[in-house]
Amino acid sequence: MTIDEAASFAAGIRARDGKVVFTNGVFDLLHPGHVRYLQDARRLGDALIVGLNSDRSVRANKGSERPITPEAERAEILLALECVDAVAIFDEDTPAGIIRRIQPDVLVKGADWGPGNIVGRDTVEAQGGRVVRMELSPGYSTTELIRRVKGGS
């Protein structure tokens, strides 16, 4: 859905006294670590919205060889997961704008992000929401998968 549609979806959840959870990322080459992270995030509320980096923003953040999977396909795969209620693609280099539009009750990021480095923290906490740093499943990494596929040891 568009960012405006995701914001309307979130408003509808809140209108029914539901809690909106938001996370964002690239989610390229989906692996069990991603699935576990998304399932854990969904348990924190009544709906999980995923902000998905556009192909352009992935290239800006990760380099010209990424993403491996185009944005429309990454969105389709995420939406096939029972724990994901909505996906909105954003084109900016950070998720600050989409977080301001959606106004989630809970913002989830991986524990590999330092508390002071979580984009959107100020927006969420200013409106009474909370930020959760989620532990990641050890041994899973898209970067590592790509290295192995390319023949690294």
N, C-alpha and C positions, 0 to 999 in steps of 0.2 A: 504494500500500500504506500501511498505517498506520505510524506511527513505530516501534512495536514490531516489526512485520514487517520494516521496513527494517533495524533493529538485528540481527534474526536473520539476515537475508540477508547483512549485513556480516560477522557472526560466521562464517557458513558459508564465505565467501570467504577470510577469514583462516585458518580451520581447514585450508584446502587450500594454505596458504602464499601466498595471493594478497594483493594490495595493493588496499585500498579507497580510492577517490577520492571526495571530497564537494565539492559546491558548492551554493550556494543563490541564490535570487533570485525575481523576479516573473515574468520571461519572458512578458511581455504583448506581443502583436503580434510574434510570433517573426520575426526577420529574419536575414540572413546573418551579422551580427556575433555573434548568439547561437549560431548553428550552429557557426561556426568556434571560438568560445570552448569550447563543449561538446566538440567533436571534439578540441581540443588538451588539454582536461582529461582526457578518457578515455585518451589516450595515456600518461598518467602512472601508470597502474595497470591492474588486471585487471577492475575494475568501477567504474562511475560511478553514484553515487547523487545525485540532485538533491533538495534540500530546497526545496519550493515554498511561497512565502508564500500563506496563505489570503487570500480576498477581504477579510476583516476586517483582517488585518494590512497588506495593501496600502493600504487606505483610511487606516489609521493612519499609515503611512509616506509615502504619496504624495498623499493628499487624496481628497476624496469622488468625484471623476470617474474614479478608477482603481479596479480594473482595468477595461480595456475588455472583456477576455475572462474569463469566469468560471473559477474554479479547476479545476473538473472538466475543462473543455475545454483549459485550459493544460496540465494533467497528461497528457491524452490525446495532445496534439500532441507534447509532449516524449517520451513513451514510444514514439511512432512513429519517433523518430530512432534509428538503429542504434547510435549512441555512448552512449545513455542506457540503463542497465540497470534502474534503479528510480527511482521518484518518490514522495516522501512529503510530504504537505501539513502545514505547521505553522502554528499560529494565533498564536503569540507575536509580539511586535514585532521580536525578534531571533532568530537561529538558535541561540543558546547551548544551549538545552535539547536540540534534536535532535542537535546536534554531540556533546554529552555522551553521548547514548544510542547513537549510531552509532559513535563512537570511530574516525573515519577515519584512515588512514595518511597521507593527503595531503588538505589543505584548500586549495581553489583559490578565489581571488577575483580580480576585475579589478584591474589595476595602478592604476586610479583610486582605489583604497582605499589609504590610507597604512598602512604596516606596523603601527603602533600602534593602528589603528582596526579591525583585522580581528577580528570577534567569533568566538570559538572558538579563536583562536591559542593561548591558554594551555592549553586542554584538549588540543589535538593535540600540541603540543610537549612537554607534561608526560609523555605516554605514548610519546615517541620519534618522533612523526610530524613531518612538515614542512608548512610553509605556502608555497604558490606564488602569487605575484602575476602573473597572466597578462595579457600585453599585449592590448588591445582593438583590434578592426578599426576603423580610422578611418572616419568618415562614416556610422556606423550608430548610431541612437539611437531608442528607442521614443518618448521625449519629442519628438524632432524629427519623427518620423512623424506623431504626433498633431497637432502644430502644422501640418504641411503639409496634412493631411486637413481640418483646420478652416479652411483657406484662408489661412494665413499664407504669407509669401514665403520 
